[in-house]
Amino acid sequence: MRVLVVFGDLLDRHRKTRKTNRRMALQVKNLDIKSETEIHAIREASQIHRQRGNSR
């Protein structure tokens, strides 16, 4: 779960540059499907993991 949260947050924060990368474009599309509530939850969980030093 931790990896998915951090990965989702990374995609969200770098959405523009990831869309131009052919391999990442599908992942960004998957992120686009998520509701704003889900994106907010991913951002919050990722921030908690980064603060705890668990983002590795």
DAFEN-V638406 format. One record per residue. N is the residue number from 1. RES is the residue in one letter. NEAR is the number of other ideal C-beta (glycine too) atoms within 12 Angstrom. Layout:
n: {N N}
res: {RES RES}
near: {NEAR NEAR}
This chain:
n: {1 2 3 4 5 6 7 8 9 10 11 12 13 14 15 16 17 18 19 20 21 22 23 24 25 26 27 28 29 30 31 32 33 34 35 36 37 38 39 40 41 42 43 44 45 46 47 48 49 50 51 52 53 54 55 56}
res: {M R V L V V F G D L L D R H R K T R K T N R R M A L Q V K N L D I K S E T E I H A I R E A S Q I H R Q R G N S R}
near: {14 19 15 20 26 25 24 32 29 24 31 31 20 18 23 13 14 24 19 12 15 11 11 20 18 15 23 26 15 20 28 19 13 22 11 13 10 20 23 16 20 29 24 18 26 28 19 19 24 19 11 14 10 16 18 9}
